[in-house]
Structure formats: structure tokens, C-alpha cells
Amino acid sequence: METSLFLPPEPDLTPEQAREVDVGINQMLEEMGHRPEPITGWWSSVRFPELGDVTIVEAWLHGDHEGVRRLVVLLHARSQASAERIARDPEFMAFLRDRMARLG
């Protein structure tokens, strides 16, 4: 996956390490179902109470790397739990199969 270095390097990170963080967060968000194109806009525009009502980028730039990591893990867990609930719902799964069949 090609990505631009969105976050300026932290003082104690090399540019390569900062790029790895950028790629890692993007990969986690993609695994949660976000399309690659809008991810950067999403993580720089949505505020989270878990981070003190700031965006992921703001929290990261203020040094709250652990808070960002915890939030991304939490969001991923919520996403997986939701997918598992949907997979156990026979009515919803039938609806999805019907929609997919209509799409061809």
C-alpha cells in the first residue's frame, strides 16, 4: 500500500519510523472497513471522547500515541463484534444474500 507521510515525524522518530506508524494506522483502519481513500480525512476530522474530544491526528501530535493505539484497537474490536453479531442474524444474512444476488 502506498501512502504519503501524513504526520510530521515526532522528534524521537526517524522519517521511516513515522512512515511505518502512518502505514500501520491506515492498515488498521482499512481492516475495520474504511476504504483507503478517505482514511486520512476521517482520522483528522472525527473527534473522539476517548482522546479528550480531539481527533486521532491531534492526539498523536500531542504525544498521546498510547491513547491512539488503544482507540484504534477499541474501534477494531467494536467493528469485529458488530460483524460477528450480523453474521449470527439469519434475517440480515438472508437480506445480504438477496442484495448480492440482485447486484449480479
SULNOR-V716475 format. One record per pair of residues at least 12 apart in sequence whose ideal C-beta (glycine too) atoms are under 8 Angstrom apart, sorted by the first residue. I is the first residue (numbers start at 0). J is the second residue. Records with the same first field share a line. If there is no record, write none. Layout:
I: J  J
This chain:
0: 22  25  26  29  35
2: 18  21  22  25
4: 17  18  21
5: 21  39  43  56
6: 20  21  56  59  60
7: 60
9: 62
24: 42  55  67  71
25: 38  39
27: 71  75
28: 41  42  71
30: 75
31: 74  75  78
32: 78
42: 54  55  56
43: 55  56
47: 70
49: 66  69  70  73
50: 63  66  67  70
55: 67  70  71
58: 70
